Amino acid sequence: MVEIKDRPAIDAMREAGRVVANALAAVQQAAGVGIRLRELDEVARDVLREAGASSPFLGYRPDFASMPFPAVICASVNDAIVHGIPGEQVLRDGDLVSIDCGAELDGWTGDAATSFIVGTPRPGDLELIAATRRALEAGIAAALPGGRLGDISHAIGSLALAGGYGMPADFGGHGIGRRMHEDPHLPNRGRRGRGFPLSPGLTLAIEPMFIAGGDDDYGVADDEWTLSTADGSRAAHIEHTIAVTEDGPRILTLP
């Protein structure tokens, strides 16, 4: 079931989204050569705690996982696409890091992700991140009242195809609101004019995930959470929570 939110609900989601944005900014600022991923998780926990928010990630256990997720961020490095568990791994010069974070505040949820380079960047990594960001921007721009979910999917998928990037099959964005994952599912590939209608009050997490090598295949690590590229190439993941409004898309997870 898809819940259409009114203006007060969207405003409340904006406050949750602000917490997410602050957590991502704090994590990126703290990331550096020699920092352990678990230290970045502690940074995000502090931001959530100070805001009076809780984490929709911590303890989350979907059907595919034998254990609940043990952290408040997903920290995916280099060939890890999404869902990386932040543990003892130490960041090295040139690492490509994707951080996904959520927050629950006053009964409403925000969800966003960013990718960045630690230390000295590789040109290809910078372009991969830039392409993923352009796809997110294109997807957001397509979230117009009167349109369809397929318009967003097509905008993202077209940029992946044009750039020769892969995207993990079966993964994409989702509805969001009172819970982190709500209907509808939002594929990162699709056809214009198809799918669920984009009505004012629909809230979505839009999240392109680009694979540099162009392969859509991925593997799942022994931790049953981390998705990594099958071809060993690097990946980027960037996400915003948005609301469809009469005046166009409203981004809820900006700082």
Accessible surface in RSA format (square Angstrom, percent):
REM  Atomic radii and reference values for relative SASA: ProtOr
REM  Chains: A
REM  Algorithm: Lee & Richards
REM  Probe-radius: 1.40
REM  Slices: 20
REM RES _ NUM      All-atoms   Total-Side   Main-Chain    Non-polar    All polar
REM                ABS   REL    ABS   REL    ABS   REL    ABS   REL    ABS   REL
RES MET A   1   199.78 103.5 147.93  97.9  51.85 123.5 123.62 105.1  76.16 100.9
RES VAL A   2    32.74  21.5  13.88  12.6  18.86  45.4  13.95  12.1  18.79  51.0
RES GLU A   3    52.34  30.0  48.21  36.5   4.13   9.8  31.45  60.8  20.89  17.1
RES ILE A   4    84.12  47.9  60.29  44.9  23.83  57.4  60.29  43.4  23.83  64.7
RES LYS A   5    11.95   5.8   4.01   2.5   7.93  18.9   2.31   2.1   9.64  10.3
RES ASP A   6    91.18  63.9  78.41  78.0  12.77  30.2  43.54 102.5  47.64  47.5
RES ARG A   7   159.52  67.0 154.36  78.7   5.15  12.3  55.88  76.4 103.63  62.8
RES PRO A   8    92.97  67.8  82.71  75.4  10.26  37.3  87.45  72.2   5.52  34.3
RES ALA A   9    10.16   9.3   6.60  10.2   3.56   8.1   9.52  13.4   0.65   1.7
RES ILE A  10     9.17   5.2   9.17   6.8   0.00   0.0   9.17   6.6   0.00   0.0
RES ASP A  11    52.71  36.9  50.69  50.5   2.02   4.8  25.98  61.1  26.73  26.7
RES ALA A  12    27.70  25.5  20.48  31.6   7.22  16.4  27.07  38.1   0.63   1.7
RES MET A  13     0.62   0.3   0.03   0.0   0.59   1.4   0.03   0.0   0.59   0.8
RES ARG A  14    32.53  13.7  32.53  16.6   0.00   0.0   4.78   6.5  27.75  16.8
RES GLU A  15    77.99  44.8  76.88  58.2   1.11   2.6  34.25  66.2  43.74  35.7
RES ALA A  16     0.00   0.0   0.00   0.0   0.00   0.0   0.00   0.0   0.00   0.0
RES GLY A  17     0.06   0.1   0.00   N/A   0.06   0.1   0.06   0.2   0.00   0.0
RES ARG A  18    86.83  36.5  86.83  44.3   0.00   0.0  35.70  48.8  51.13  31.0
RES VAL A  19    11.28   7.4  10.70   9.7   0.58   1.4  11.28   9.8   0.00   0.0
RES VAL A  20     0.00   0.0   0.00   0.0   0.00   0.0   0.00   0.0   0.00   0.0
RES ALA A  21     6.74   6.2   1.77   2.7   4.97  11.3   4.85   6.8   1.90   5.0
RES ASN A  22    70.65  48.7  65.84  63.6   4.80  11.6  14.60  35.1  56.05  54.2
RES ALA A  23     0.21   0.2   0.15   0.2   0.06   0.1   0.21   0.3   0.00   0.0
RES LEU A  24    16.34   9.1  14.96  10.7   1.37   3.5  15.55  10.9   0.79   2.1
RES ALA A  25    57.95  53.3  44.58  68.8  13.37  30.4  53.08  74.8   4.86  12.9
RES ALA A  26    27.35  25.1  21.04  32.5   6.31  14.3  25.01  35.2   2.33   6.2
RES VAL A  27     0.64   0.4   0.64   0.6   0.00   0.0   0.64   0.6   0.00   0.0
RES GLN A  28    80.86  45.2  73.06  53.4   7.80  18.6  15.62  33.2  65.24  49.5
RES GLN A  29   163.39  91.4 131.69  96.2  31.70  75.5  49.02 104.3 114.37  86.7
RES ALA A  30    39.17  36.0  20.16  31.1  19.02  43.3  30.80  43.4   8.38  22.2
RES ALA A  31    18.75  17.2   0.57   0.9  18.17  41.3   0.57   0.8  18.17  48.1
RES GLY A  32    20.53  25.3   0.00   N/A  20.53  25.3  20.53  56.3   0.00   0.0
RES VAL A  33    91.60  60.3  64.39  58.3  27.20  65.5  64.39  56.0  27.20  73.8
RES GLY A  34    43.57  53.7   0.00   N/A  43.57  53.7  24.48  67.2  19.09  42.7
RES ILE A  35    48.72  27.7  48.72  36.3   0.00   0.0  48.72  35.1   0.00   0.0
RES ARG A  36    84.63  35.5  84.63  43.1   0.00   0.0   2.76   3.8  81.88  49.6
RES LEU A  37     3.13   1.7   3.13   2.2   0.00   0.0   3.13   2.2   0.00   0.0
RES ARG A  38   104.35  43.8 103.58  52.8   0.77   1.8  34.82  47.6  69.54  42.1
RES GLU A  39    64.10  36.8  61.45  46.5   2.65   6.3  21.23  41.1  42.86  35.0
RES LEU A  40     0.40   0.2   0.40   0.3   0.00   0.0   0.40   0.3   0.00   0.0
RES ASP A  41     7.38   5.2   7.38   7.3   0.00   0.0   1.57   3.7   5.81   5.8
RES GLU A  42    90.80  52.1  90.80  68.7   0.00   0.0  37.45  72.4  53.34  43.6
RES VAL A  43    39.21  25.8  37.53  34.0   1.68   4.1  38.82  33.7   0.39   1.1
RES ALA A  44     0.00   0.0   0.00   0.0   0.00   0.0   0.00   0.0   0.00   0.0
RES ARG A  45    60.74  25.5  57.37  29.2   3.37   8.0  11.55  15.8  49.19  29.8
RES ASP A  46    61.00  42.7  61.00  60.7   0.00   0.0  14.17  33.3  46.83  46.7
RES VAL A  47    28.03  18.4  26.34  23.8   1.69   4.1  27.02  23.5   1.01   2.7
RES LEU A  48     5.99   3.3   5.99   4.3   0.00   0.0   5.99   4.2   0.00   0.0
RES ARG A  49   151.18  63.5 132.13  67.4  19.05  45.4  73.95 101.1  77.23  46.8
RES GLU A  50   151.12  86.8 111.27  84.2  39.85  94.9  50.58  97.8 100.54  82.1
RES ALA A  51    44.45  40.9  16.21  25.0  28.24  64.2  29.09  41.0  15.36  40.7
RES GLY A  52    62.86  77.5   0.00   N/A  62.86  77.5  36.50 100.2  26.37  59.0
RES ALA A  53    15.11  13.9   0.00   0.0  15.11  34.4   1.51   2.1  13.60  36.0
RES SER A  54    60.73  51.3  53.70  71.7   7.03  16.2  48.27 102.8  12.45  17.4
RES SER A  55    17.78  15.0   2.05   2.7  15.73  36.2   2.05   4.4  15.73  22.0
RES PRO A  56    13.96  10.2   2.16   2.0  11.79  42.9   7.09   5.9   6.87  42.7
RES PHE A  57    11.27   5.6   9.97   6.2   1.29   3.4  11.27   6.8   0.00   0.0
RES LEU A  58    85.28  47.5  67.17  48.1  18.11  45.5  67.17  47.2  18.11  48.7
RES GLY A  59    46.01  56.7   0.00   N/A  46.01  56.7  26.26  72.1  19.75  44.2
RES TYR A  60    75.15  35.1  68.07  38.7   7.08  18.4  57.37  43.1  17.78  21.9
RES ARG A  61   142.88  60.0 113.87  58.0  29.01  69.1  26.32  36.0 116.55  70.6
RES PRO A  62    24.87  18.1  13.87  12.6  11.00  40.0  23.20  19.2   1.68  10.4
RES ASP A  63   159.08 111.4 121.86 121.3  37.22  88.0  45.15 106.3 113.93 113.6
RES PHE A  64   114.05  57.1  83.46  51.7  30.59  79.6  94.97  57.6  19.07  54.6
RES ALA A  65     4.64   4.3   0.00   0.0   4.64  10.6   0.88   1.2   3.76  10.0
RES SER A  66    70.68  59.7  50.00  66.7  20.68  47.6  40.17  85.5  30.51  42.7
RES MET A  67    73.86  38.2  73.30  48.5   0.55   1.3  38.82  33.0  35.04  46.4
RES PRO A  68    63.43  46.2  59.62  54.3   3.81  13.8  59.62  49.2   3.81  23.7
RES PHE A  69     5.29   2.6   4.29   2.7   0.99   2.6   4.29   2.6   0.99   2.8
RES PRO A  70    60.05  43.8  41.62  37.9  18.43  67.0  48.23  39.8  11.82  73.5
RES ALA A  71     3.58   3.3   3.58   5.5   0.00   0.0   3.58   5.0   0.00   0.0
RES VAL A  72     4.94   3.2   4.94   4.5   0.00   0.0   4.94   4.3   0.00   0.0
RES ILE A  73     0.14   0.1   0.14   0.1   0.00   0.0   0.14   0.1   0.00   0.0
RES CYS A  74    10.07   7.6   9.51  10.6   0.56   1.3   1.19   3.0   8.87   9.6
RES ALA A  75     3.70   3.4   0.00   0.0   3.70   8.4   0.00   0.0   3.70   9.8
RES SER A  76     1.96   1.7   1.58   2.1   0.38   0.9   0.45   1.0   1.51   2.1
RES VAL A  77    10.31   6.8   2.97   2.7   7.34  17.7   2.97   2.6   7.34  19.9
RES ASN A  78    34.98  24.1  34.56  33.4   0.42   1.0  11.32  27.3  23.66  22.9
RES ASP A  79    54.61  38.3  54.61  54.4   0.00   0.0   6.62  15.6  47.99  47.9
RES ALA A  80    10.18   9.4   9.63  14.9   0.55   1.3   9.63  13.6   0.55   1.5
RES ILE A  81     0.18   0.1   0.00   0.0   0.18   0.4   0.00   0.0   0.18   0.5
RES VAL A  82     3.33   2.2   1.87   1.7   1.45   3.5   3.33   2.9   0.00   0.0
RES HIS A  83    39.21  21.4  38.84  27.0   0.37   0.9  14.08  14.5  25.12  29.2
RES GLY A  84     2.94   3.6   0.00   N/A   2.94   3.6   2.94   8.1   0.00   0.0
RES ILE A  85    42.63  24.3  26.63  19.8  16.00  38.6  26.63  19.2  16.00  43.4
RES PRO A  86    11.67   8.5   0.00   0.0  11.67  42.4   0.00   0.0  11.67  72.5
RES GLY A  87    26.71  32.9   0.00   N/A  26.71  32.9  25.87  71.0   0.84   1.9
RES GLU A  88   100.78  57.9  90.78  68.7  10.00  23.8  64.67 125.1  36.11  29.5
RES GLN A  89    92.90  51.9  78.13  57.1  14.76  35.2  38.45  81.8  54.45  41.3
RES VAL A  90    54.33  35.8  46.64  42.2   7.69  18.5  46.64  40.5   7.69  20.9
RES LEU A  91     0.91   0.5   0.00   0.0   0.91   2.3   0.00   0.0   0.91   2.4
RES ARG A  92   175.76  73.8 174.91  89.2   0.85   2.0  51.16  69.9 124.59  75.5
RES ASP A  93    86.27  60.4  61.47  61.2  24.80  58.7  28.79  67.8  57.48  57.3
RES GLY A  94     8.13  10.0   0.00   N/A   8.13  10.0   8.13  22.3   0.00   0.0
RES ASP A  95    10.89   7.6  10.88  10.8   0.00   0.0   0.00   0.0  10.89  10.9
RES LEU A  96     0.45   0.2   0.44   0.3   0.00   0.0   0.44   0.3   0.00   0.0
RES VAL A  97     0.00   0.0   0.00   0.0   0.00   0.0   0.00   0.0   0.00   0.0
RES SER A  98     3.08   2.6   1.79   2.4   1.30   3.0   1.61   3.4   1.47   2.1
RES ILE A  99     0.49   0.3   0.42   0.3   0.07   0.2   0.49   0.4   0.00   0.0
RES ASP A 100    14.04   9.8  13.69  13.6   0.35   0.8   2.45   5.8  11.59  11.6
RES CYS A 101     0.33   0.2   0.33   0.4   0.00   0.0   0.33   0.8   0.00   0.0
RES GLY A 102     0.00   0.0   0.00   N/A   0.00   0.0   0.00   0.0   0.00   0.0
RES ALA A 103     0.00   0.0   0.00   0.0   0.00   0.0   0.00   0.0   0.00   0.0
RES GLU A 104    60.55  34.8  56.85  43.0   3.70   8.8  11.11  21.5  49.43  40.4
RES LEU A 105    29.20  16.3  26.87  19.2   2.33   5.8  28.61  20.1   0.59   1.6
RES ASP A 106   127.35  89.2  89.87  89.5  37.48  88.6  37.62  88.5  89.74  89.5
RES GLY A 107    53.88  66.4   0.00   N/A  53.88  66.4  40.70 111.7  13.19  29.5
RES TRP A 108    28.93  11.6  28.82  13.9   0.11   0.3  10.07   5.4  18.86  30.6
RES THR A 109     0.06   0.0   0.06   0.1   0.00   0.0   0.00   0.0   0.06   0.1
RES GLY A 110     0.25   0.3   0.00   N/A   0.25   0.3   0.25   0.7   0.00   0.0
RES ASP A 111     3.74   2.6   3.74   3.7   0.00   0.0   0.00   0.0   3.74   3.7
RES ALA A 112     1.24   1.1   1.24   1.9   0.00   0.0   1.24   1.7   0.00   0.0
RES ALA A 113     3.63   3.3   0.00   0.0   3.63   8.3   0.00   0.0   3.63   9.6
RES THR A 114    19.68  14.0  19.68  20.0   0.00   0.0  11.59  15.6   8.09  12.2
RES SER A 115     4.18   3.5   0.00   0.0   4.18   9.6   0.00   0.0   4.18   5.9
RES PHE A 116    15.79   7.9  11.94   7.4   3.85  10.0  15.79   9.6   0.00   0.0
RES ILE A 117    30.52  17.4   7.10   5.3  23.43  56.5   7.10   5.1  23.43  63.6
RES VAL A 118     5.38   3.5   1.88   1.7   3.50   8.4   5.38   4.7   0.00   0.0
RES GLY A 119    50.14  61.8   0.00   N/A  50.14  61.8  24.81  68.1  25.33  56.7
RES THR A 120    88.84  63.2  81.80  82.9   7.03  16.8  59.33  79.7  29.50  44.6
RES PRO A 121    58.10  42.3  44.55  40.6  13.55  49.3  44.66  36.9  13.44  83.5
RES ARG A 122   133.11  55.9 131.46  67.0   1.64   3.9  41.86  57.2  91.25  55.3
RES PRO A 123   113.01  82.4 106.18  96.8   6.83  24.8 108.94  89.9   4.07  25.3
RES GLY A 124    51.60  63.6   0.00   N/A  51.60  63.6  40.36 110.7  11.25  25.2
RES ASP A 125     9.00   6.3   8.88   8.8   0.13   0.3   0.03   0.1   8.97   8.9
RES LEU A 126    90.04  50.1  85.39  61.1   4.65  11.7  85.84  60.3   4.20  11.3
RES GLU A 127    79.45  45.6  76.79  58.1   2.66   6.3  43.32  83.8  36.14  29.5
RES LEU A 128     0.80   0.4   0.80   0.6   0.00   0.0   0.80   0.6   0.00   0.0
RES ILE A 129    17.26   9.8  17.26  12.9   0.00   0.0  17.26  12.4   0.00   0.0
RES ALA A 130    36.18  33.3  30.56  47.2   5.63  12.8  35.56  50.1   0.62   1.6
RES ALA A 131     5.24   4.8   4.80   7.4   0.44   1.0   5.24   7.4   0.00   0.0
RES THR A 132     0.00   0.0   0.00   0.0   0.00   0.0   0.00   0.0   0.00   0.0
RES ARG A 133    91.20  38.3  91.20  46.5   0.00   0.0  36.35  49.7  54.86  33.2
RES ARG A 134   110.66  46.5 107.72  54.9   2.95   7.0  55.35  75.7  55.31  33.5
RES ALA A 135     0.00   0.0   0.00   0.0   0.00   0.0   0.00   0.0   0.00   0.0
RES LEU A 136     2.90   1.6   2.90   2.1   0.00   0.0   2.90   2.0   0.00   0.0
RES GLU A 137    98.52  56.6  92.26  69.8   6.26  14.9  41.42  80.1  57.10  46.6
RES ALA A 138    29.95  27.5  20.01  30.9   9.95  22.6  27.02  38.1   2.93   7.8
RES GLY A 139     0.00   0.0   0.00   N/A   0.00   0.0   0.00   0.0   0.00   0.0
RES ILE A 140    14.09   8.0  14.09  10.5   0.00   0.0  14.09  10.1   0.00   0.0
RES ALA A 141    62.26  57.2  49.03  75.7  13.23  30.1  55.13  77.6   7.13  18.9
RES ALA A 142    22.89  21.0  12.75  19.7  10.14  23.1  20.27  28.6   2.62   6.9
RES ALA A 143     0.00   0.0   0.00   0.0   0.00   0.0   0.00   0.0   0.00   0.0
RES LEU A 144    87.39  48.7  87.39  62.5   0.00   0.0  87.39  61.4   0.00   0.0
RES PRO A 145    45.61  33.2  24.87  22.7  20.75  75.4  25.31  20.9  20.30 126.2
RES GLY A 146    77.95  96.1   0.00   N/A  77.95  96.1  42.47 116.5  35.48  79.5
RES GLY A 147    15.97  19.7   0.00   N/A  15.97  19.7  14.09  38.7   1.88   4.2
RES ARG A 148    98.86  41.5  98.86  50.4   0.00   0.0   8.30  11.3  90.56  54.9
RES LEU A 149    10.13   5.6  10.13   7.2   0.00   0.0  10.13   7.1   0.00   0.0
RES GLY A 150     6.48   8.0   0.00   N/A   6.48   8.0   6.13  16.8   0.36   0.8
RES ASP A 151    32.20  22.6  29.04  28.9   3.17   7.5  11.18  26.3  21.02  21.0
RES ILE A 152     0.00   0.0   0.00   0.0   0.00   0.0   0.00   0.0   0.00   0.0
RES SER A 153     1.53   1.3   1.53   2.0   0.00   0.0   0.40   0.8   1.13   1.6
RES HIS A 154    49.85  27.2  48.45  33.7   1.40   3.6  24.43  25.2  25.42  29.6
RES ALA A 155    20.70  19.0  11.90  18.4   8.80  20.0  19.19  27.0   1.51   4.0
RES ILE A 156     0.02   0.0   0.02   0.0   0.00   0.0   0.02   0.0   0.00   0.0
RES GLY A 157     9.84  12.1   0.00   N/A   9.84  12.1   6.06  16.6   3.78   8.5
RES SER A 158    43.87  37.1  34.51  46.1   9.36  21.6  32.31  68.8  11.56  16.2
RES LEU A 159    63.58  35.4  59.31  42.4   4.27  10.7  59.31  41.7   4.27  11.5
RES ALA A 160     1.10   1.0   1.10   1.7   0.00   0.0   1.10   1.6   0.00   0.0
RES LEU A 161   150.15  83.6 134.58  96.3  15.57  39.1 138.81  97.5  11.34  30.5
RES ALA A 162    88.21  81.1  44.91  69.3  43.30  98.5  56.24  79.2  31.96  84.7
RES GLY A 163    43.92  54.2   0.00   N/A  43.92  54.2  22.56  61.9  21.36  47.8
RES GLY A 164    48.69  60.0   0.00   N/A  48.69  60.0  36.48 100.1  12.20  27.3
RES TYR A 165    33.23  15.5  24.71  14.1   8.52  22.2  13.27  10.0  19.96  24.6
RES GLY A 166     0.44   0.5   0.00   N/A   0.44   0.5   0.44   1.2   0.00   0.0
RES MET A 167     1.78   0.9   1.78   1.2   0.00   0.0   1.78   1.5   0.00   0.0
RES PRO A 168     3.44   2.5   0.42   0.4   3.02  11.0   0.42   0.3   3.02  18.8
RES ALA A 169    45.58  41.9  41.36  63.8   4.22   9.6  45.58  64.2   0.00   0.0
RES ASP A 170   126.66  88.7  88.21  87.8  38.46  90.9  34.04  80.1  92.62  92.4
RES PHE A 171    52.86  26.4  45.08  27.9   7.77  20.2  46.48  28.2   6.38  18.3
RES GLY A 172    10.68  13.2   0.00   N/A  10.68  13.2   0.00   0.0  10.68  23.9
RES GLY A 173     0.83   1.0   0.00   N/A   0.83   1.0   0.00   0.0   0.83   1.9
RES HIS A 174    13.44   7.3  13.44   9.3   0.00   0.0  13.00  13.4   0.44   0.5
RES GLY A 175     0.69   0.8   0.00   N/A   0.69   0.8   0.69   1.9   0.00   0.0
RES ILE A 176     0.15   0.1   0.00   0.0   0.15   0.4   0.00   0.0   0.15   0.4
RES GLY A 177     0.00   0.0   0.00   N/A   0.00   0.0   0.00   0.0   0.00   0.0
RES ARG A 178   135.99  57.1 121.38  61.9  14.61  34.8  43.37  59.3  92.63  56.1
RES ARG A 179   144.76  60.8 143.42  73.1   1.34   3.2  66.02  90.2  78.73  47.7
RES MET A 180    14.46   7.5  11.16   7.4   3.30   7.9   9.76   8.3   4.70   6.2
RES HIS A 181    74.82  40.9  66.30  46.1   8.52  21.8  49.48  51.0  25.34  29.5
RES GLU A 182    20.26  11.6   9.74   7.4  10.51  25.0   9.97  19.3  10.28   8.4
RES ASP A 183    74.00  51.8  68.54  68.2   5.47  12.9   9.65  22.7  64.35  64.2
RES PRO A 184    14.73  10.7  11.63  10.6   3.10  11.3  14.73  12.2   0.00   0.0
RES HIS A 185    98.93  54.1  84.57  58.8  14.36  36.7  64.61  66.6  34.32  39.9
RES LEU A 186     0.42   0.2   0.42   0.3   0.00   0.0   0.42   0.3   0.00   0.0
RES PRO A 187    54.97  40.1  53.69  48.9   1.28   4.7  54.97  45.4   0.00   0.0
RES ASN A 188     6.93   4.8   4.16   4.0   2.76   6.6   3.29   7.9   3.63   3.5
RES ARG A 189   109.97  46.2 100.53  51.2   9.44  22.5  58.23  79.6  51.74  31.4
RES GLY A 190    32.80  40.4   0.00   N/A  32.80  40.4  20.87  57.3  11.93  26.7
RES ARG A 191   154.91  65.0 151.33  77.1   3.58   8.5  59.97  82.0  94.94  57.5
RES ARG A 192   169.55  71.2 150.47  76.7  19.08  45.4  48.55  66.3 121.00  73.3
RES GLY A 193    48.98  60.4   0.00   N/A  48.98  60.4  28.81  79.1  20.17  45.2
RES ARG A 194   130.39  54.7 128.32  65.4   2.07   4.9  42.70  58.4  87.69  53.1
RES GLY A 195    45.91  56.6   0.00   N/A  45.91  56.6  33.34  91.5  12.56  28.1
RES PHE A 196    71.66  35.9  62.03  38.4   9.63  25.1  66.90  40.6   4.76  13.6
RES PRO A 197    56.61  41.3  56.61  51.6   0.00   0.0  56.61  46.7   0.00   0.0
RES LEU A 198     1.90   1.1   0.00   0.0   1.90   4.8   0.00   0.0   1.90   5.1
RES SER A 199    41.72  35.3  40.12  53.5   1.60   3.7  17.78  37.9  23.94  33.5
RES PRO A 200    50.08  36.5  40.98  37.4   9.11  33.1  41.38  34.2   8.70  54.1
RES GLY A 201     4.59   5.7   0.00   N/A   4.59   5.7   2.50   6.9   2.09   4.7
RES LEU A 202     1.96   1.1   1.96   1.4   0.00   0.0   1.96   1.4   0.00   0.0
RES THR A 203     0.91   0.6   0.00   0.0   0.91   2.2   0.00   0.0   0.91   1.4
RES LEU A 204     0.00   0.0   0.00   0.0   0.00   0.0   0.00   0.0   0.00   0.0
RES ALA A 205     0.00   0.0   0.00   0.0   0.00   0.0   0.00   0.0   0.00   0.0
RES ILE A 206     0.09   0.0   0.09   0.1   0.00   0.0   0.09   0.1   0.00   0.0
RES GLU A 207    12.98   7.5  12.80   9.7   0.18   0.4   0.04   0.1  12.94  10.6
RES PRO A 208     0.00   0.0   0.00   0.0   0.00   0.0   0.00   0.0   0.00   0.0
RES MET A 209     5.39   2.8   5.39   3.6   0.00   0.0   5.39   4.6   0.00   0.0
RES PHE A 210     0.16   0.1   0.16   0.1   0.00   0.0   0.16   0.1   0.00   0.0
RES ILE A 211     0.12   0.1   0.12   0.1   0.00   0.0   0.12   0.1   0.00   0.0
RES ALA A 212    43.94  40.4  25.97  40.1  17.97  40.9  26.14  36.8  17.80  47.1
RES GLY A 213    49.52  61.1   0.00   N/A  49.52  61.1  18.86  51.7  30.67  68.7
RES GLY A 214    34.13  42.1   0.00   N/A  34.13  42.1   9.68  26.6  24.44  54.7
RES ASP A 215    50.41  35.3  42.73  42.5   7.68  18.2  18.53  43.6  31.88  31.8
RES ASP A 216    49.96  35.0  47.08  46.9   2.88   6.8  13.01  30.6  36.95  36.9
RES ASP A 217    87.88  61.6  84.79  84.4   3.09   7.3  15.66  36.9  72.22  72.0
RES TYR A 218    64.89  30.3  40.48  23.0  24.41  63.5  19.40  14.6  45.49  56.1
RES GLY A 219    35.17  43.4   0.00   N/A  35.17  43.4  34.86  95.7   0.30   0.7
RES VAL A 220    87.01  57.3  54.61  49.4  32.40  78.1  55.57  48.3  31.44  85.3
RES ALA A 221    43.54  40.0  27.31  42.1  16.23  36.9  38.57  54.3   4.97  13.2
RES ASP A 222   150.09 105.1 121.51 120.9  28.58  67.6  44.67 105.1 105.41 105.1
RES ASP A 223    47.38  33.2  33.11  33.0  14.27  33.7  30.60  72.0  16.78  16.7
RES GLU A 224    67.09  38.5  64.80  49.0   2.29   5.5  27.59  53.4  39.51  32.3
RES TRP A 225     8.25   3.3   8.12   3.9   0.13   0.3   8.20   4.4   0.05   0.1
RES THR A 226    17.48  12.4  17.48  17.7   0.00   0.0  13.59  18.3   3.89   5.9
RES LEU A 227     5.72   3.2   5.72   4.1   0.00   0.0   5.72   4.0   0.00   0.0
RES SER A 228    29.01  24.5  28.86  38.5   0.15   0.4  17.42  37.1  11.59  16.2
RES THR A 229     9.37   6.7   0.21   0.2   9.16  21.8   0.21   0.3   9.16  13.8
RES ALA A 230    63.17  58.1  23.18  35.8  39.99  91.0  31.19  43.9  31.98  84.7
RES ASP A 231    65.44  45.8  27.16  27.0  38.28  90.5  35.25  83.0  30.19  30.1
RES GLY A 232    49.82  61.4   0.00   N/A  49.82  61.4  25.98  71.3  23.84  53.4
RES SER A 233    26.32  22.2  16.49  22.0   9.82  22.6  26.23  55.9   0.09   0.1
RES ARG A 234    32.57  13.7  31.04  15.8   1.52   3.6  13.02  17.8  19.54  11.8
RES ALA A 235     0.98   0.9   0.00   0.0   0.98   2.2   0.24   0.3   0.74   1.9
RES ALA A 236     0.02   0.0   0.00   0.0   0.02   0.0   0.02   0.0   0.00   0.0
RES HIS A 237     3.02   1.7   3.02   2.1   0.00   0.0   0.55   0.6   2.47   2.9
RES ILE A 238     2.50   1.4   2.50   1.9   0.00   0.0   2.50   1.8   0.00   0.0
RES GLU A 239     1.00   0.6   0.03   0.0   0.97   2.3   0.00   0.0   1.00   0.8
RES HIS A 240    32.82  17.9  32.82  22.8   0.00   0.0  17.43  18.0  15.39  17.9
RES THR A 241     0.19   0.1   0.19   0.2   0.00   0.0   0.19   0.3   0.00   0.0
RES ILE A 242     0.00   0.0   0.00   0.0   0.00   0.0   0.00   0.0   0.00   0.0
RES ALA A 243     0.00   0.0   0.00   0.0   0.00   0.0   0.00   0.0   0.00   0.0
RES VAL A 244     0.04   0.0   0.00   0.0   0.04   0.1   0.00   0.0   0.04   0.1
RES THR A 245    31.19  22.2  29.31  29.7   1.88   4.5  27.25  36.6   3.94   6.0
RES GLU A 246   138.11  79.3 113.54  85.9  24.58  58.5  51.68 100.0  86.44  70.6
RES ASP A 247   147.86 103.6 107.99 107.5  39.87  94.3  38.37  90.3 109.48 109.2
RES GLY A 248     8.92  11.0   0.00   N/A   8.92  11.0   6.27  17.2   2.65   5.9
RES PRO A 249    42.83  31.2  19.62  17.9  23.21  84.4  19.62  16.2  23.21 144.3
RES ARG A 250    72.25  30.3  68.07  34.7   4.18   9.9  36.78  50.3  35.47  21.5
RES ILE A 251    47.64  27.1  37.41  27.9  10.23  24.7  37.41  26.9  10.23  27.8
RES LEU A 252     0.21   0.1   0.21   0.2   0.00   0.0   0.21   0.2   0.00   0.0
RES THR A 253     3.02   2.2   0.00   0.0   3.02   7.2   0.00   0.0   3.02   4.6
RES LEU A 254    78.08  43.5  78.08  55.9   0.00   0.0  78.08  54.8   0.00   0.0
RES PRO A 255   111.48  81.2  79.66  72.6  31.82 115.7  90.83  75.0  20.64 128.3
END  Absolute sums over single chains surface
CHAIN  1 A    10689.8       8231.0       2458.8       5729.6       4960.2
END  Absolute sums over all chains
TOTAL         10689.8       8231.0       2458.8       5729.6       4960.2
